[in-house]
């Protein structure tokens, strides 16, 4: 009897210690798709936590309480996105997947409330985020080349830009229509301006022909 009483007295402290050693978050979802208490939380195929509680709020959406293990707490940042997926290790179960759409960012604090995402919206952010960063890198390359043109090798550096444009084309082919349209309307005009600046600088040094491969790749991109 004493042993049972002792266990009952210890259990609350054990529970409290477990909570203190984990990062607790509240994720808001419109649907839970069969997610249950005890289902896994995963990040990059790692089991980083579990679902502790689910309930339907007065505001008309589901709140999913999750606990992330202490060792993985620093992976949850303002750039973390959470979605409900089929557990890759057990097709009969659901899981909460956390992904990072951007590196860095402030760490999420304990008991923070985060808006959940759908798998589709996260996929869009993954694809478009990568393309957007690539485009920004290209803009910087064009700008820097235009400034330092005298020292640019006549083949290697321009080949690097050509390869980047090819990579952008491949990314666009894998993306949906809305992503391609956004790239064409918002980002390609910027790249065209940088290319025109570079063309003028090349003309000054009698190297305008080096723009031809880049122009060919840009034409391919516009036809996608």
N, C-alpha and C positions, 0 to 999 in steps of 0.2 A: 504493500500500500504506500509506504514511504517513497519507494522507488518511483511509483506512478506520479505521486505528488511532485517529486523533484523534477521529473521530466516535464510536467505541465508548467512548472515555474521557469524552467530553462528555455522552453520553446519560444516564448515571446522575444527573449534576448537573442536567440539564434536568428529568428526572423528579422529582427531589427538590424542585426549585423549584416545579414545578406543584403538587405535593402541599402545599407550604407555603402556596401562594396560594389554597388551597381549604379548605372545611370538610368534613371526612370524617366520615360517620356510618354506623352499622350499624343496619339496620332488620330487625326480626324479623317474619316472616310465616309463617302456617300453610301457605299456598300461594303460588306465584309466577305462576300463570296464564299461562305462556308468556313471562314477562319475561326479557330477555336482557342480556348484557353490551353496553354501548354505548347502550342505550335511554335516553331523555331523563328528566330530573327537571324537573317544571314547577310553577310557582306563579303563579296568576292569569294563566294563558296565556303566561307568560314561560318561556323555556328557561333554567333556572338551574343545571343540572348534568347529570350522567349516572351511569349504573350502571357501577361498576367491576368488581364481582365478585359471584357468587352461589354459595352452597354450602349443603349440607344438614348441619346440626349434629348432634352426638351426642345432644343433648337432644330431637331430634325436630321441629325447625322449621327453616325456611330463614333464612339470614342474607344480606341484600342490602347490599353496601357501595356507598354513593353518595358522590359528591364534588360539593359545591355551590360554585359560583364565588364568588370572594372578594367581588365586588360585591353578592352576595345573601346572604352569610353572616349578616348581622344580621336576616334575616327568619325564621331558624330559631330558635324559642324553645321553652320548656317547654309552650306552648299550640299547638305545631305538631302536626298529625296527618298521617300518611303512608298512602296507599293505592295499590293498583295499578289502573290504569285503561287503557282503550284510548286510545292516543295520538290526540288530536284532529286532528293534522296528518298522521297516517298510520294509517289504520284497521287495517293489517296488523301494526302494532307495539303493544307495551304501553309504558306509562310509569309512573313513580312521581309521583303528585301530592301536593304539600304544601299544606295549607290551615291557616288560623288559626281556631281556634274561639273565641279571645278575644284582645283586644289586650294589649300589654305582655308581661310575663313575662321570666324570665331567659333569656339567650342559651344555646343548646346549645354545649357545649364540643367541641373537636376530638376525634374518635374516640368520641364518646358512642354508647351503644346505646339505641335507641328501639323501643318496641313498635309494630308496624304495625297499621293498622285496615282494616276492610272498607269499601267504598263505602257500604253500608247504614248502618253504625254512624256514619260521618262525617255522612251526611245527617241522621240522627237528632239528632246533636249540633248541627248547624247550625240545624235547625228549633227544637229545644227550647231551645237556648242563646238564640236570639233572643226566644222567647216568655218565657223566664224573666226576661231582662233587662227586657223590656217590663212584666211584672207587677211587678217591683221598682220600676220608675219610677212605675207607677200607685199603688202603696202609698204612695210618698213624696209624690205629689201629693195624695192624700186626706188624709194626715197634716198636710201643710203648710196645706192649705185649711182644715182644721178649726181650726188654730191662728190663722190670719190671716183669719178669716171676715169681720170687719168691713170689711176693705179689698178684698174680692173683688168684682169687677164681677159683675152679676147674670146676664150672658149669656156673655161671651167665654170665661172660664176654665172654666166648666162645659161649654161646647161642646168645649173641648179634651179634657176627660176623656171626654166622650161619643165623640169621634173615636177616642181611644185604645182604648176598649172595642170599638168597631167593628173596629179593626185587629186586636185580639186575636181576635175572632170569625173574621175571615178567615184568620188564621194557623192557628187550630184546625181550620177546614174543610179546609185543605191538609195537615194532619198526620194521622198514623195513629191508630188506636184507643188504643194504649198511651200515646201522648203526651197525647191528650185526657183519658184517664182520670186520668193523673197530675196534670194541671192542675186537674181538678175536685176531686180528693181532697186535694191539698196546697196549692194556691194560691188557688182561689176562696174557701174559708172565710176566708182572711186578708183578701181584698178585701171580703167581706161585713162583717167586723168594722169595717173602716175606713169603709165606707159607713154603717154604723149610727152610728158616732161622728159622722160628718158630718151625718147626719139630725138627731141630737139638737141639734147646734150650730145648724143651720138653723132648727129649731123655736124656739129661743130668740130668733131675729131675725125670726120670722114669714115665713121663706122656704122652708118645707118642700116646697112645690110644685116647687121647682127640682130636686128629686131624681128626679122622675118619668121624665125621659128616660134617666137613668142606670139606673134600675130596669128599664126596658124592655130596655135593651141587656144587662143582666145576665141577664134571663130568657131572652133569645135565646141567650146563651152556654151556659146550663145545658141547653138543648134540643139542642145540637149533639152 
